[in-house]
Amino acid sequence: MRKRLPLLTAVAEGVTGGPQIQNQGTIGGAACAGKPASDIPGALLALEALAVVQGPGGRRTVPATDLWLEPFRSALAADELLIGFDVAVRGGGSRDGFAYRKLKFGTSSWPIVTVGAVASLDEAGVLARLTVGIGAAAAVPFQVPAQDLVGSAPTNDLAEEIAVRAKDALTDPWSDELAPAAYRTAVLPAVVRSVVAAALTRAAGSQEARSCPR
Ligand SMILES: Cc1cc2nc3c(=O)[nH]c(=O)nc-3n(C[C@H](O)[C@H](O)[C@H](O)COP(=O)(O)OP(=O)(O)OC[C@H]3O[C@@H](n4cnc5c(N)ncnc54)[C@H](O)[C@@H]3O)c2cc1C
């Protein structure tokens, strides 16, 4: 997992609650619960995961972008079970970079904002793919659109552009006992900017490391 899906490892290592939660809580359970402040939904969006769902009528896949309908409600029907996720191996390649951060007030408190990003550069060192998943900020987690930025240089300006887009996409900010919607709206761009910059830097660093003679 550390080599193939390092983003998921980073998320798992940051889950609080001690060994009981880290060893027994499941990604599927967290996804089905659909709690807005969970770590898991935003990470699944960054990885463009496909949920595999089994019901009496057969099996279907649901993209992470369609998996949450509203807070605490997934797209599964009452007679369906989540049986797994299909996730493409991403984030650990020679031109890949990933980053995951969550903003929270206390060591064991729920996140206020989570941001996961996976960046891939092409042989010329420009952006080939970037997926950014935002959790805890909105009533349902969302992706930041970045497809049209393919071919851009992996600079801080690119990270800033994604931060602006994330704020624009936050149309339904979540509010709970930890933070009101206005606070989440205010802090989201800074977290996005730092996470995307870290993922791009890692991707560029992987590339430099790869071109070094062995
Ligand atoms: C002290 C503590 C600290 C925590 N810290 C964090 C944290 O830092 N970050 C974080 O993200 N979460 C945290 N959690 C939440 C924890 O991650 C979730 O409770 C856990 O992921 C839920 O997984 P589970 O397998 O226990 O699901 P369950 O509690 O068993 O299930 C959750 C819901 O999903 C449904 N469900 C479960 N599996 C399926 C399935 N296969 N198909 C259909 N429906 C299903 C259940 O019916 C239930 O409604 C914490 C929890 C505690 C108690």
The ligand as an SDF file (V2000), in Angstrom:
LIG
                    3D

 53 58  0  0  0  0  0  0  0  0999 V2000
  -12.5420    7.4500   18.8410 C   0  0  0  0  0  0  0  0  0  0  0  0
  -12.7880    7.5210   17.3550 C   0  0  0  0  0  0  0  0  0  0  0  0
  -11.9060    8.2410   16.5560 C   0  0  0  0  0  0  0  0  0  0  0  0
  -12.1030    8.3100   15.1770 C   0  0  0  0  0  0  0  0  0  0  0  0
  -11.2390    9.0450   14.4040 N   0  0  0  0  0  0  0  0  0  0  0  0
  -11.4630    9.1510   13.0830 C   0  0  0  0  0  0  0  0  0  0  0  0
  -10.6100    9.9240   12.2480 C   0  0  0  0  0  0  0  0  0  0  0  0
   -9.6170   10.5100   12.6800 O   0  0  0  0  0  0  0  0  0  0  0  0
  -10.9120   10.0070   10.9350 N   0  0  0  0  0  0  0  0  0  0  0  0
  -11.9920    9.3740   10.3960 C   0  0  0  0  0  0  0  0  0  0  0  0
  -12.2200    9.4820    9.1970 O   0  0  0  0  0  0  0  0  0  0  0  0
  -12.8020    8.6350   11.1540 N   0  0  0  0  0  0  0  0  0  0  0  0
  -12.5660    8.5060   12.4710 C   0  0  0  0  0  0  0  0  0  0  0  0
  -13.4030    7.7500   13.2400 N   0  0  0  0  0  0  0  0  0  0  0  0
  -14.5240    7.0780   12.5900 C   0  0  0  0  0  0  0  0  0  0  0  0
  -14.1310    5.7270   12.1410 C   0  0  0  0  0  0  0  0  0  0  0  0
  -13.1960    5.8160   11.0960 O   0  0  0  0  0  0  0  0  0  0  0  0
  -15.4010    5.1070   11.6210 C   0  0  0  0  0  0  0  0  0  0  0  0
  -16.1750    4.8180   12.7570 O   0  0  0  0  0  0  0  0  0  0  0  0
  -15.1380    3.8610   10.8950 C   0  0  0  0  0  0  0  0  0  0  0  0
  -14.4090    4.1240    9.7250 O   0  0  0  0  0  0  0  0  0  0  0  0
  -16.4160    3.2370   10.5080 C   0  0  0  0  0  0  0  0  0  0  0  0
  -16.0350    2.0210    9.9680 O   0  0  0  0  0  0  0  0  0  0  0  0
  -16.7020    0.6930   10.4500 P   0  0  0  0  0  0  0  0  0  0  0  0
  -16.0920   -0.3450    9.5980 O   0  0  0  0  0  0  0  0  0  0  0  0
  -16.6200    0.5510   11.9210 O   0  0  0  0  0  0  0  0  0  0  0  0
  -18.2260    0.9670   10.0070 O   0  0  0  0  0  0  0  0  0  0  0  0
  -19.5260    0.7110   10.8130 P   0  0  0  0  0  0  0  0  0  0  0  0
  -19.5990    1.6240   11.9780 O   0  0  0  0  0  0  0  0  0  0  0  0
  -19.6670   -0.7480   11.0240 O   0  0  0  0  0  0  0  0  0  0  0  0
  -20.5890    1.1470    9.7100 O   0  0  0  0  0  0  0  0  0  0  0  0
  -20.8800    2.4990    9.4400 C   0  0  0  0  0  0  0  0  0  0  0  0
  -22.1980    2.5480    8.6490 C   0  0  0  0  0  0  0  0  0  0  0  0
  -21.9940    2.0080    7.3510 O   0  0  0  0  0  0  0  0  0  0  0  0
  -22.8040    0.8540    7.1470 C   0  0  0  0  0  0  0  0  0  0  0  0
  -21.9450   -0.1390    6.5010 N   0  0  0  0  0  0  0  0  0  0  0  0
  -20.7600   -0.6280    6.9670 C   0  0  0  0  0  0  0  0  0  0  0  0
  -20.2180   -1.4770    6.0810 N   0  0  0  0  0  0  0  0  0  0  0  0
  -21.0830   -1.5170    5.0310 C   0  0  0  0  0  0  0  0  0  0  0  0
  -21.0670   -2.2150    3.7800 C   0  0  0  0  0  0  0  0  0  0  0  0
  -20.0600   -3.0260    3.4430 N   0  0  0  0  0  0  0  0  0  0  0  0
  -22.0970   -2.0250    2.9280 N   0  0  0  0  0  0  0  0  0  0  0  0
  -23.1280   -1.2010    3.2660 C   0  0  0  0  0  0  0  0  0  0  0  0
  -23.2020   -0.5190    4.4250 N   0  0  0  0  0  0  0  0  0  0  0  0
  -22.1880   -0.6720    5.2910 C   0  0  0  0  0  0  0  0  0  0  0  0
  -23.2690    0.4000    8.5320 C   0  0  0  0  0  0  0  0  0  0  0  0
  -24.5240   -0.2290    8.4570 O   0  0  0  0  0  0  0  0  0  0  0  0
  -23.3440    1.7240    9.2620 C   0  0  0  0  0  0  0  0  0  0  0  0
  -24.5530    2.3830    8.9650 O   0  0  0  0  0  0  0  0  0  0  0  0
  -13.2110    7.6550   14.6030 C   0  0  0  0  0  0  0  0  0  0  0  0
  -14.0980    6.9260   15.4120 C   0  0  0  0  0  0  0  0  0  0  0  0
  -13.8930    6.8620   16.7780 C   0  0  0  0  0  0  0  0  0  0  0  0
  -14.8570    6.0580   17.6190 C   0  0  0  0  0  0  0  0  0  0  0  0
  1  2  1  0
  2  3  1  0
  2 52  2  0
  3  4  2  0
  4  5  1  0
  4 50  1  0
  5  6  2  0
  6  7  1  0
  6 13  1  0
  7  8  2  0
  7  9  1  0
  9 10  1  0
 10 11  2  0
 10 12  1  0
 12 13  2  0
 13 14  1  0
 14 15  1  0
 14 50  1  0
 15 16  1  0
 16 17  1  0
 16 18  1  0
 18 19  1  0
 18 20  1  0
 20 21  1  0
 20 22  1  0
 22 23  1  0
 23 24  1  0
 24 25  2  0
 24 26  1  0
 24 27  1  0
 27 28  1  0
 28 29  2  0
 28 30  1  0
 28 31  1  0
 31 32  1  0
 32 33  1  0
 33 34  1  0
 33 48  1  0
 34 35  1  0
 35 36  1  0
 35 46  1  0
 36 37  1  0
 36 45  1  0
 37 38  2  0
 38 39  1  0
 39 40  1  0
 39 45  2  0
 40 41  1  0
 40 42  2  0
 42 43  1  0
 43 44  2  0
 44 45  1  0
 46 47  1  0
 46 48  1  0
 48 49  1  0
 50 51  2  0
 51 52  1  0
 52 53  1  0
M  END
$$$$
